[in-house]
Amino acid sequence: MVQSLREMKVAKTKELLRNTLIDLIEEKGFDAISVRDITLKAGLNRGTFYLHYRDKHDLMEKNQNELLKGLHEKLKQLKPYEFDRYYSKDMMYPPILQLFYYLMENKRFIKIMISSNGDPAFPKKMKEYIKESFYEKLNIIKDQNIIDVPHEYTTAFISSAFFGLIEQWIEKDEQNTPEEMALMHMRMLNFMKQSIRQNLK
């Protein structure tokens, strides 16, 4: 019970530091902030900060990695060969919906990381996570491809398009719901599939 309470306290402290980091990046950019700025705004002493992170770069990197690890877990649930089972019936694919819920929960952090004030390397890292996941999954069904395109190009195209969809959603001030995004994903895949079939006739 004591350990459980301690873990809750640690989690709460880390969440506070993450939110404070986001606030300060929005205010003046990452390069301009210091650990002192973070601890003052968070109402914590520096000793508490250094219990969890080496410096501001470590704070940002660990939060990025935690986000990307969660994203990877959601992407693992996607099974491209199941898309048609749902989309052909005009139904949302549940794992895609859960993925958009996860992204919505982390919208503020992602938005600041891909902004000009954030980390220039982060969009590429996020794209690579998506690309690796799609490469592995599409590799399973590559023999079923209906167009003669090398697998790595198909993966690059699909993952870039998916990241672009996420980026557009995250950056919008008036945000669509996860349900609306899952519906858009369904409609775009259906449109692409129909276009390919028409061009092959």
PyMOL commands that place a pseudoatom at each C-alpha (Angstrom):
pseudoatom trace, name=CA, resn=MET, resi=1, chain=A, elem=C, hetatm=0, pos=[0.000, 0.000, 0.000]
pseudoatom trace, name=CA, resn=VAL, resi=2, chain=A, elem=C, hetatm=0, pos=[2.859, 2.388, 0.891]
pseudoatom trace, name=CA, resn=GLN, resi=3, chain=A, elem=C, hetatm=0, pos=[4.627, 1.545, -2.393]
pseudoatom trace, name=CA, resn=SER, resi=4, chain=A, elem=C, hetatm=0, pos=[1.407, 2.126, -4.299]
pseudoatom trace, name=CA, resn=LEU, resi=5, chain=A, elem=C, hetatm=0, pos=[0.958, 5.587, -2.757]
pseudoatom trace, name=CA, resn=ARG, resi=6, chain=A, elem=C, hetatm=0, pos=[4.586, 6.415, -3.533]
pseudoatom trace, name=CA, resn=GLU, resi=7, chain=A, elem=C, hetatm=0, pos=[4.142, 5.374, -7.150]
pseudoatom trace, name=CA, resn=MET, resi=8, chain=A, elem=C, hetatm=0, pos=[1.060, 7.568, -7.414]
pseudoatom trace, name=CA, resn=LYS, resi=9, chain=A, elem=C, hetatm=0, pos=[3.013, 10.508, -6.004]
pseudoatom trace, name=CA, resn=VAL, resi=10, chain=A, elem=C, hetatm=0, pos=[5.868, 9.952, -8.444]
pseudoatom trace, name=CA, resn=ALA, resi=11, chain=A, elem=C, hetatm=0, pos=[3.448, 9.725, -11.362]
pseudoatom trace, name=CA, resn=LYS, resi=12, chain=A, elem=C, hetatm=0, pos=[1.744, 12.945, -10.266]
pseudoatom trace, name=CA, resn=THR, resi=13, chain=A, elem=C, hetatm=0, pos=[5.102, 14.736, -9.973]
pseudoatom trace, name=CA, resn=LYS, resi=14, chain=A, elem=C, hetatm=0, pos=[6.171, 13.580, -13.430]
pseudoatom trace, name=CA, resn=GLU, resi=15, chain=A, elem=C, hetatm=0, pos=[2.862, 14.701, -14.923]
pseudoatom trace, name=CA, resn=LEU, resi=16, chain=A, elem=C, hetatm=0, pos=[3.279, 18.116, -13.282]
pseudoatom trace, name=CA, resn=LEU, resi=17, chain=A, elem=C, hetatm=0, pos=[6.793, 18.458, -14.688]
pseudoatom trace, name=CA, resn=ARG, resi=18, chain=A, elem=C, hetatm=0, pos=[5.643, 17.424, -18.149]
pseudoatom trace, name=CA, resn=ASN, resi=19, chain=A, elem=C, hetatm=0, pos=[2.772, 19.941, -18.150]
pseudoatom trace, name=CA, resn=THR, resi=20, chain=A, elem=C, hetatm=0, pos=[5.079, 22.655, -16.829]
pseudoatom trace, name=CA, resn=LEU, resi=21, chain=A, elem=C, hetatm=0, pos=[7.584, 21.901, -19.582]
pseudoatom trace, name=CA, resn=ILE, resi=22, chain=A, elem=C, hetatm=0, pos=[4.823, 22.261, -22.183]
pseudoatom trace, name=CA, resn=ASP, resi=23, chain=A, elem=C, hetatm=0, pos=[3.665, 25.569, -20.654]
pseudoatom trace, name=CA, resn=LEU, resi=24, chain=A, elem=C, hetatm=0, pos=[7.168, 26.998, -20.718]
pseudoatom trace, name=CA, resn=ILE, resi=25, chain=A, elem=C, hetatm=0, pos=[7.928, 25.840, -24.258]
pseudoatom trace, name=CA, resn=GLU, resi=26, chain=A, elem=C, hetatm=0, pos=[4.707, 27.530, -25.381]
pseudoatom trace, name=CA, resn=GLU, resi=27, chain=A, elem=C, hetatm=0, pos=[5.728, 30.707, -23.554]
pseudoatom trace, name=CA, resn=LYS, resi=28, chain=A, elem=C, hetatm=0, pos=[9.328, 31.085, -24.699]
pseudoatom trace, name=CA, resn=GLY, resi=29, chain=A, elem=C, hetatm=0, pos=[10.647, 28.032, -26.514]
pseudoatom trace, name=CA, resn=PHE, resi=30, chain=A, elem=C, hetatm=0, pos=[12.697, 25.111, -25.257]
pseudoatom trace, name=CA, resn=ASP, resi=31, chain=A, elem=C, hetatm=0, pos=[16.131, 26.702, -25.665]
pseudoatom trace, name=CA, resn=ALA, resi=32, chain=A, elem=C, hetatm=0, pos=[15.227, 29.651, -23.428]
pseudoatom trace, name=CA, resn=ILE, resi=33, chain=A, elem=C, hetatm=0, pos=[14.053, 27.657, -20.396]
pseudoatom trace, name=CA, resn=SER, resi=34, chain=A, elem=C, hetatm=0, pos=[16.102, 26.255, -17.533]
pseudoatom trace, name=CA, resn=VAL, resi=35, chain=A, elem=C, hetatm=0, pos=[15.566, 23.661, -14.805]
pseudoatom trace, name=CA, resn=ARG, resi=36, chain=A, elem=C, hetatm=0, pos=[15.108, 26.581, -12.412]
pseudoatom trace, name=CA, resn=ASP, resi=37, chain=A, elem=C, hetatm=0, pos=[12.279, 27.940, -14.582]
pseudoatom trace, name=CA, resn=ILE, resi=38, chain=A, elem=C, hetatm=0, pos=[10.608, 24.524, -14.552]
pseudoatom trace, name=CA, resn=THR, resi=39, chain=A, elem=C, hetatm=0, pos=[10.852, 23.969, -10.802]
pseudoatom trace, name=CA, resn=LEU, resi=40, chain=A, elem=C, hetatm=0, pos=[9.733, 27.510, -9.943]
pseudoatom trace, name=CA, resn=LYS, resi=41, chain=A, elem=C, hetatm=0, pos=[6.668, 27.290, -12.168]
pseudoatom trace, name=CA, resn=ALA, resi=42, chain=A, elem=C, hetatm=0, pos=[5.864, 23.770, -10.934]
pseudoatom trace, name=CA, resn=GLY, resi=43, chain=A, elem=C, hetatm=0, pos=[6.322, 24.780, -7.272]
pseudoatom trace, name=CA, resn=LEU, resi=44, chain=A, elem=C, hetatm=0, pos=[8.903, 22.060, -6.695]
pseudoatom trace, name=CA, resn=ASN, resi=45, chain=A, elem=C, hetatm=0, pos=[12.454, 22.155, -5.397]
pseudoatom trace, name=CA, resn=ARG, resi=46, chain=A, elem=C, hetatm=0, pos=[15.352, 21.272, -7.678]
pseudoatom trace, name=CA, resn=GLY, resi=47, chain=A, elem=C, hetatm=0, pos=[16.136, 18.178, -5.618]
pseudoatom trace, name=CA, resn=THR, resi=48, chain=A, elem=C, hetatm=0, pos=[12.751, 16.725, -6.550]
pseudoatom trace, name=CA, resn=PHE, resi=49, chain=A, elem=C, hetatm=0, pos=[13.423, 17.410, -10.216]
pseudoatom trace, name=CA, resn=TYR, resi=50, chain=A, elem=C, hetatm=0, pos=[16.833, 15.702, -10.115]
pseudoatom trace, name=CA, resn=LEU, resi=51, chain=A, elem=C, hetatm=0, pos=[15.337, 12.616, -8.496]
pseudoatom trace, name=CA, resn=HIS, resi=52, chain=A, elem=C, hetatm=0, pos=[13.690, 11.899, -11.843]
pseudoatom trace, name=CA, resn=TYR, resi=53, chain=A, elem=C, hetatm=0, pos=[15.645, 13.723, -14.573]
pseudoatom trace, name=CA, resn=ARG, resi=54, chain=A, elem=C, hetatm=0, pos=[19.231, 14.752, -15.278]
pseudoatom trace, name=CA, resn=ASP, resi=55, chain=A, elem=C, hetatm=0, pos=[18.299, 18.016, -17.003]
pseudoatom trace, name=CA, resn=LYS, resi=56, chain=A, elem=C, hetatm=0, pos=[15.620, 19.587, -19.196]
pseudoatom trace, name=CA, resn=HIS, resi=57, chain=A, elem=C, hetatm=0, pos=[16.751, 17.530, -22.202]
pseudoatom trace, name=CA, resn=ASP, resi=58, chain=A, elem=C, hetatm=0, pos=[16.310, 14.317, -20.229]
pseudoatom trace, name=CA, resn=LEU, resi=59, chain=A, elem=C, hetatm=0, pos=[12.825, 15.473, -19.156]
pseudoatom trace, name=CA, resn=MET, resi=60, chain=A, elem=C, hetatm=0, pos=[11.806, 16.102, -22.762]
pseudoatom trace, name=CA, resn=GLU, resi=61, chain=A, elem=C, hetatm=0, pos=[13.392, 12.932, -24.130]
pseudoatom trace, name=CA, resn=LYS, resi=62, chain=A, elem=C, hetatm=0, pos=[11.858, 10.627, -21.528]
pseudoatom trace, name=CA, resn=ASN, resi=63, chain=A, elem=C, hetatm=0, pos=[8.408, 12.111, -22.107]
pseudoatom trace, name=CA, resn=GLN, resi=64, chain=A, elem=C, hetatm=0, pos=[8.845, 11.708, -25.854]
pseudoatom trace, name=CA, resn=ASN, resi=65, chain=A, elem=C, hetatm=0, pos=[9.898, 8.088, -25.420]
pseudoatom trace, name=CA, resn=GLU, resi=66, chain=A, elem=C, hetatm=0, pos=[6.967, 7.380, -23.125]
pseudoatom trace, name=CA, resn=LEU, resi=67, chain=A, elem=C, hetatm=0, pos=[4.563, 8.847, -25.679]
pseudoatom trace, name=CA, resn=LEU, resi=68, chain=A, elem=C, hetatm=0, pos=[6.130, 6.906, -28.544]
pseudoatom trace, name=CA, resn=LYS, resi=69, chain=A, elem=C, hetatm=0, pos=[6.100, 3.677, -26.543]
pseudoatom trace, name=CA, resn=GLY, resi=70, chain=A, elem=C, hetatm=0, pos=[2.358, 4.136, -25.971]
pseudoatom trace, name=CA, resn=LEU, resi=71, chain=A, elem=C, hetatm=0, pos=[1.905, 4.917, -29.670]
pseudoatom trace, name=CA, resn=HIS, resi=72, chain=A, elem=C, hetatm=0, pos=[3.757, 1.727, -30.563]
pseudoatom trace, name=CA, resn=GLU, resi=73, chain=A, elem=C, hetatm=0, pos=[1.450, -0.298, -28.319]
pseudoatom trace, name=CA, resn=LYS, resi=74, chain=A, elem=C, hetatm=0, pos=[-1.594, 1.165, -30.074]
pseudoatom trace, name=CA, resn=LEU, resi=75, chain=A, elem=C, hetatm=0, pos=[-0.113, 0.586, -33.522]
pseudoatom trace, name=CA, resn=LYS, resi=76, chain=A, elem=C, hetatm=0, pos=[0.566, -3.045, -32.604]
pseudoatom trace, name=CA, resn=GLN, resi=77, chain=A, elem=C, hetatm=0, pos=[-3.192, -3.566, -32.330]
pseudoatom trace, name=CA, resn=LEU, resi=78, chain=A, elem=C, hetatm=0, pos=[-3.758, -2.582, -35.969]
pseudoatom trace, name=CA, resn=LYS, resi=79, chain=A, elem=C, hetatm=0, pos=[-4.209, -5.434, -38.410]
pseudoatom trace, name=CA, resn=PRO, resi=80, chain=A, elem=C, hetatm=0, pos=[-4.437, -4.043, -41.971]
pseudoatom trace, name=CA, resn=TYR, resi=81, chain=A, elem=C, hetatm=0, pos=[-6.029, -7.234, -43.281]
pseudoatom trace, name=CA, resn=GLU, resi=82, chain=A, elem=C, hetatm=0, pos=[-8.980, -6.522, -40.956]
pseudoatom trace, name=CA, resn=PHE, resi=83, chain=A, elem=C, hetatm=0, pos=[-9.634, -3.035, -42.349]
pseudoatom trace, name=CA, resn=ASP, resi=84, chain=A, elem=C, hetatm=0, pos=[-11.834, -4.228, -45.172]
pseudoatom trace, name=CA, resn=ARG, resi=85, chain=A, elem=C, hetatm=0, pos=[-13.963, -6.348, -42.850]
pseudoatom trace, name=CA, resn=TYR, resi=86, chain=A, elem=C, hetatm=0, pos=[-15.089, -3.152, -41.116]
pseudoatom trace, name=CA, resn=TYR, resi=87, chain=A, elem=C, hetatm=0, pos=[-14.723, -0.509, -43.806]
pseudoatom trace, name=CA, resn=SER, resi=88, chain=A, elem=C, hetatm=0, pos=[-16.653, -2.436, -46.460]
pseudoatom trace, name=CA, resn=LYS, resi=89, chain=A, elem=C, hetatm=0, pos=[-19.603, -2.313, -44.041]
pseudoatom trace, name=CA, resn=ASP, resi=90, chain=A, elem=C, hetatm=0, pos=[-19.088, 1.401, -43.305]
pseudoatom trace, name=CA, resn=MET, resi=91, chain=A, elem=C, hetatm=0, pos=[-18.014, 0.576, -39.745]
pseudoatom trace, name=CA, resn=MET, resi=92, chain=A, elem=C, hetatm=0, pos=[-15.185, 2.205, -37.766]
pseudoatom trace, name=CA, resn=TYR, resi=93, chain=A, elem=C, hetatm=0, pos=[-12.223, -0.055, -37.009]
pseudoatom trace, name=CA, resn=PRO, resi=94, chain=A, elem=C, hetatm=0, pos=[-11.977, -0.199, -33.162]
pseudoatom trace, name=CA, resn=PRO, resi=95, chain=A, elem=C, hetatm=0, pos=[-8.135, -0.171, -32.886]
pseudoatom trace, name=CA, resn=ILE, resi=96, chain=A, elem=C, hetatm=0, pos=[-7.982, 2.931, -35.102]
pseudoatom trace, name=CA, resn=LEU, resi=97, chain=A, elem=C, hetatm=0, pos=[-10.533, 4.620, -32.851]
pseudoatom trace, name=CA, resn=GLN, resi=98, chain=A, elem=C, hetatm=0, pos=[-8.476, 3.739, -29.761]
pseudoatom trace, name=CA, resn=LEU, resi=99, chain=A, elem=C, hetatm=0, pos=[-5.361, 5.093, -31.463]
pseudoatom trace, name=CA, resn=PHE, resi=100, chain=A, elem=C, hetatm=0, pos=[-7.037, 8.444, -32.064]
pseudoatom trace, name=CA, resn=TYR, resi=101, chain=A, elem=C, hetatm=0, pos=[-8.220, 8.534, -28.446]
pseudoatom trace, name=CA, resn=TYR, resi=102, chain=A, elem=C, hetatm=0, pos=[-4.623, 8.005, -27.335]
pseudoatom trace, name=CA, resn=LEU, resi=103, chain=A, elem=C, hetatm=0, pos=[-3.423, 10.803, -29.597]
pseudoatom trace, name=CA, resn=MET, resi=104, chain=A, elem=C, hetatm=0, pos=[-6.144, 13.104, -28.307]
pseudoatom trace, name=CA, resn=GLU, resi=105, chain=A, elem=C, hetatm=0, pos=[-5.077, 12.427, -24.702]
pseudoatom trace, name=CA, resn=ASN, resi=106, chain=A, elem=C, hetatm=0, pos=[-1.559, 13.500, -25.649]
pseudoatom trace, name=CA, resn=LYS, resi=107, chain=A, elem=C, hetatm=0, pos=[-2.534, 16.220, -28.110]
pseudoatom trace, name=CA, resn=ARG, resi=108, chain=A, elem=C, hetatm=0, pos=[-0.976, 19.123, -26.250]
pseudoatom trace, name=CA, resn=PHE, resi=109, chain=A, elem=C, hetatm=0, pos=[2.420, 17.477, -25.878]
pseudoatom trace, name=CA, resn=ILE, resi=110, chain=A, elem=C, hetatm=0, pos=[2.498, 16.276, -29.505]
pseudoatom trace, name=CA, resn=LYS, resi=111, chain=A, elem=C, hetatm=0, pos=[1.389, 19.682, -30.778]
pseudoatom trace, name=CA, resn=ILE, resi=112, chain=A, elem=C, hetatm=0, pos=[4.187, 21.509, -28.967]
pseudoatom trace, name=CA, resn=MET, resi=113, chain=A, elem=C, hetatm=0, pos=[6.782, 18.897, -29.967]
pseudoatom trace, name=CA, resn=ILE, resi=114, chain=A, elem=C, hetatm=0, pos=[6.013, 19.253, -33.696]
pseudoatom trace, name=CA, resn=SER, resi=115, chain=A, elem=C, hetatm=0, pos=[5.785, 23.047, -33.507]
pseudoatom trace, name=CA, resn=SER, resi=116, chain=A, elem=C, hetatm=0, pos=[8.608, 25.488, -34.285]
pseudoatom trace, name=CA, resn=ASN, resi=117, chain=A, elem=C, hetatm=0, pos=[9.145, 25.881, -30.515]
pseudoatom trace, name=CA, resn=GLY, resi=118, chain=A, elem=C, hetatm=0, pos=[9.468, 22.154, -29.916]
pseudoatom trace, name=CA, resn=ASP, resi=119, chain=A, elem=C, hetatm=0, pos=[11.976, 19.516, -30.977]
pseudoatom trace, name=CA, resn=PRO, resi=120, chain=A, elem=C, hetatm=0, pos=[12.868, 19.537, -34.714]
pseudoatom trace, name=CA, resn=ALA, resi=121, chain=A, elem=C, hetatm=0, pos=[13.823, 15.843, -34.447]
pseudoatom trace, name=CA, resn=PHE, resi=122, chain=A, elem=C, hetatm=0, pos=[10.507, 14.699, -32.966]
pseudoatom trace, name=CA, resn=PRO, resi=123, chain=A, elem=C, hetatm=0, pos=[8.356, 14.558, -36.141]
pseudoatom trace, name=CA, resn=LYS, resi=124, chain=A, elem=C, hetatm=0, pos=[10.944, 12.290, -37.765]
pseudoatom trace, name=CA, resn=LYS, resi=125, chain=A, elem=C, hetatm=0, pos=[11.043, 10.040, -34.692]
pseudoatom trace, name=CA, resn=MET, resi=126, chain=A, elem=C, hetatm=0, pos=[7.260, 9.765, -34.685]
pseudoatom trace, name=CA, resn=LYS, resi=127, chain=A, elem=C, hetatm=0, pos=[7.176, 9.049, -38.435]
pseudoatom trace, name=CA, resn=GLU, resi=128, chain=A, elem=C, hetatm=0, pos=[9.766, 6.301, -37.979]
pseudoatom trace, name=CA, resn=TYR, resi=129, chain=A, elem=C, hetatm=0, pos=[7.662, 4.612, -35.279]
pseudoatom trace, name=CA, resn=ILE, resi=130, chain=A, elem=C, hetatm=0, pos=[4.655, 4.661, -37.603]
pseudoatom trace, name=CA, resn=LYS, resi=131, chain=A, elem=C, hetatm=0, pos=[6.710, 3.526, -40.602]
pseudoatom trace, name=CA, resn=GLU, resi=132, chain=A, elem=C, hetatm=0, pos=[8.318, 0.601, -38.754]
pseudoatom trace, name=CA, resn=SER, resi=133, chain=A, elem=C, hetatm=0, pos=[4.948, -0.556, -37.493]
pseudoatom trace, name=CA, resn=PHE, resi=134, chain=A, elem=C, hetatm=0, pos=[3.347, -0.391, -40.939]
pseudoatom trace, name=CA, resn=TYR, resi=135, chain=A, elem=C, hetatm=0, pos=[6.351, -2.033, -42.604]
pseudoatom trace, name=CA, resn=GLU, resi=136, chain=A, elem=C, hetatm=0, pos=[6.078, -5.029, -40.301]
pseudoatom trace, name=CA, resn=LYS, resi=137, chain=A, elem=C, hetatm=0, pos=[2.329, -5.315, -40.721]
pseudoatom trace, name=CA, resn=LEU, resi=138, chain=A, elem=C, hetatm=0, pos=[2.217, -4.733, -44.465]
pseudoatom trace, name=CA, resn=ASN, resi=139, chain=A, elem=C, hetatm=0, pos=[5.036, -7.238, -44.923]
pseudoatom trace, name=CA, resn=ILE, resi=140, chain=A, elem=C, hetatm=0, pos=[2.594, -9.926, -43.803]
pseudoatom trace, name=CA, resn=ILE, resi=141, chain=A, elem=C, hetatm=0, pos=[0.195, -9.112, -46.632]
pseudoatom trace, name=CA, resn=LYS, resi=142, chain=A, elem=C, hetatm=0, pos=[2.634, -7.847, -49.302]
pseudoatom trace, name=CA, resn=ASP, resi=143, chain=A, elem=C, hetatm=0, pos=[1.901, -10.835, -51.527]
pseudoatom trace, name=CA, resn=GLN, resi=144, chain=A, elem=C, hetatm=0, pos=[-1.692, -9.637, -51.676]
pseudoatom trace, name=CA, resn=ASN, resi=145, chain=A, elem=C, hetatm=0, pos=[-0.731, -6.205, -53.061]
pseudoatom trace, name=CA, resn=ILE, resi=146, chain=A, elem=C, hetatm=0, pos=[-2.749, -5.300, -56.113]
pseudoatom trace, name=CA, resn=ILE, resi=147, chain=A, elem=C, hetatm=0, pos=[-0.183, -2.806, -57.419]
pseudoatom trace, name=CA, resn=ASP, resi=148, chain=A, elem=C, hetatm=0, pos=[3.379, -3.611, -58.465]
pseudoatom trace, name=CA, resn=VAL, resi=149, chain=A, elem=C, hetatm=0, pos=[5.290, -1.291, -56.116]
pseudoatom trace, name=CA, resn=PRO, resi=150, chain=A, elem=C, hetatm=0, pos=[8.254, -2.273, -53.891]
pseudoatom trace, name=CA, resn=HIS, resi=151, chain=A, elem=C, hetatm=0, pos=[7.182, -2.916, -50.317]
pseudoatom trace, name=CA, resn=GLU, resi=152, chain=A, elem=C, hetatm=0, pos=[9.333, -0.162, -48.785]
pseudoatom trace, name=CA, resn=TYR, resi=153, chain=A, elem=C, hetatm=0, pos=[7.735, 2.462, -51.051]
pseudoatom trace, name=CA, resn=THR, resi=154, chain=A, elem=C, hetatm=0, pos=[4.240, 1.283, -50.236]
pseudoatom trace, name=CA, resn=THR, resi=155, chain=A, elem=C, hetatm=0, pos=[5.083, 1.500, -46.534]
pseudoatom trace, name=CA, resn=ALA, resi=156, chain=A, elem=C, hetatm=0, pos=[6.644, 4.967, -46.893]
pseudoatom trace, name=CA, resn=PHE, resi=157, chain=A, elem=C, hetatm=0, pos=[3.578, 6.241, -48.754]
pseudoatom trace, name=CA, resn=ILE, resi=158, chain=A, elem=C, hetatm=0, pos=[1.032, 4.838, -46.295]
pseudoatom trace, name=CA, resn=SER, resi=159, chain=A, elem=C, hetatm=0, pos=[2.937, 5.842, -43.150]
pseudoatom trace, name=CA, resn=SER, resi=160, chain=A, elem=C, hetatm=0, pos=[3.592, 9.382, -44.444]
pseudoatom trace, name=CA, resn=ALA, resi=161, chain=A, elem=C, hetatm=0, pos=[-0.065, 9.789, -45.343]
pseudoatom trace, name=CA, resn=PHE, resi=162, chain=A, elem=C, hetatm=0, pos=[-1.102, 8.560, -41.900]
pseudoatom trace, name=CA, resn=PHE, resi=163, chain=A, elem=C, hetatm=0, pos=[1.331, 10.901, -40.149]
pseudoatom trace, name=CA, resn=GLY, resi=164, chain=A, elem=C, hetatm=0, pos=[0.041, 13.771, -42.289]
pseudoatom trace, name=CA, resn=LEU, resi=165, chain=A, elem=C, hetatm=0, pos=[-3.505, 12.987, -41.189]
pseudoatom trace, name=CA, resn=ILE, resi=166, chain=A, elem=C, hetatm=0, pos=[-2.440, 12.997, -37.533]
pseudoatom trace, name=CA, resn=GLU, resi=167, chain=A, elem=C, hetatm=0, pos=[-0.422, 16.195, -37.933]
pseudoatom trace, name=CA, resn=GLN, resi=168, chain=A, elem=C, hetatm=0, pos=[-3.296, 18.036, -39.588]
pseudoatom trace, name=CA, resn=TRP, resi=169, chain=A, elem=C, hetatm=0, pos=[-5.648, 16.929, -36.802]
pseudoatom trace, name=CA, resn=ILE, resi=170, chain=A, elem=C, hetatm=0, pos=[-3.283, 17.809, -33.968]
pseudoatom trace, name=CA, resn=GLU, resi=171, chain=A, elem=C, hetatm=0, pos=[-2.508, 21.276, -35.320]
pseudoatom trace, name=CA, resn=LYS, resi=172, chain=A, elem=C, hetatm=0, pos=[-6.142, 22.300, -35.807]
pseudoatom trace, name=CA, resn=ASP, resi=173, chain=A, elem=C, hetatm=0, pos=[-7.531, 24.624, -33.144]
pseudoatom trace, name=CA, resn=GLU, resi=174, chain=A, elem=C, hetatm=0, pos=[-11.064, 23.331, -33.656]
pseudoatom trace, name=CA, resn=GLN, resi=175, chain=A, elem=C, hetatm=0, pos=[-10.470, 19.633, -33.217]
pseudoatom trace, name=CA, resn=ASN, resi=176, chain=A, elem=C, hetatm=0, pos=[-12.456, 16.771, -34.661]
pseudoatom trace, name=CA, resn=THR, resi=177, chain=A, elem=C, hetatm=0, pos=[-13.392, 13.956, -32.301]
pseudoatom trace, name=CA, resn=PRO, resi=178, chain=A, elem=C, hetatm=0, pos=[-11.598, 10.572, -32.403]
pseudoatom trace, name=CA, resn=GLU, resi=179, chain=A, elem=C, hetatm=0, pos=[-14.800, 9.134, -33.872]
pseudoatom trace, name=CA, resn=GLU, resi=180, chain=A, elem=C, hetatm=0, pos=[-14.740, 11.683, -36.701]
pseudoatom trace, name=CA, resn=MET, resi=181, chain=A, elem=C, hetatm=0, pos=[-11.069, 10.954, -37.381]
pseudoatom trace, name=CA, resn=ALA, resi=182, chain=A, elem=C, hetatm=0, pos=[-11.665, 7.185, -37.433]
pseudoatom trace, name=CA, resn=LEU, resi=183, chain=A, elem=C, hetatm=0, pos=[-14.505, 7.815, -39.894]
pseudoatom trace, name=CA, resn=MET, resi=184, chain=A, elem=C, hetatm=0, pos=[-12.239, 9.973, -42.097]
pseudoatom trace, name=CA, resn=HIS, resi=185, chain=A, elem=C, hetatm=0, pos=[-9.600, 7.260, -42.074]
pseudoatom trace, name=CA, resn=MET, resi=186, chain=A, elem=C, hetatm=0, pos=[-12.195, 4.739, -43.213]
pseudoatom trace, name=CA, resn=ARG, resi=187, chain=A, elem=C, hetatm=0, pos=[-13.470, 6.999, -46.006]
pseudoatom trace, name=CA, resn=MET, resi=188, chain=A, elem=C, hetatm=0, pos=[-9.974, 7.825, -47.286]
pseudoatom trace, name=CA, resn=LEU, resi=189, chain=A, elem=C, hetatm=0, pos=[-8.922, 4.174, -47.416]
pseudoatom trace, name=CA, resn=ASN, resi=190, chain=A, elem=C, hetatm=0, pos=[-12.143, 3.262, -49.193]
pseudoatom trace, name=CA, resn=PHE, resi=191, chain=A, elem=C, hetatm=0, pos=[-11.587, 6.088, -51.690]
pseudoatom trace, name=CA, resn=MET, resi=192, chain=A, elem=C, hetatm=0, pos=[-8.002, 4.982, -52.357]
pseudoatom trace, name=CA, resn=LYS, resi=193, chain=A, elem=C, hetatm=0, pos=[-9.049, 1.359, -52.773]
pseudoatom trace, name=CA, resn=GLN, resi=194, chain=A, elem=C, hetatm=0, pos=[-11.820, 2.256, -55.225]
pseudoatom trace, name=CA, resn=SER, resi=195, chain=A, elem=C, hetatm=0, pos=[-9.516, 4.567, -57.196]
pseudoatom trace, name=CA, resn=ILE, resi=196, chain=A, elem=C, hetatm=0, pos=[-6.880, 1.849, -57.562]
pseudoatom trace, name=CA, resn=ARG, resi=197, chain=A, elem=C, hetatm=0, pos=[-9.466, -0.676, -58.706]
pseudoatom trace, name=CA, resn=GLN, resi=198, chain=A, elem=C, hetatm=0, pos=[-10.889, 1.739, -61.286]
pseudoatom trace, name=CA, resn=ASN, resi=199, chain=A, elem=C, hetatm=0, pos=[-7.431, 2.516, -62.661]
pseudoatom trace, name=CA, resn=LEU, resi=200, chain=A, elem=C, hetatm=0, pos=[-6.652, -1.172, -62.998]
pseudoatom trace, name=CA, resn=LYS, resi=201, chain=A, elem=C, hetatm=0, pos=[-9.744, -1.853, -65.112]
for i in range(1, 201): cmd.bond("trace and resi %d" % i, "trace and resi %d" % (i + 1))
show_as sticks, trace
zoom trace
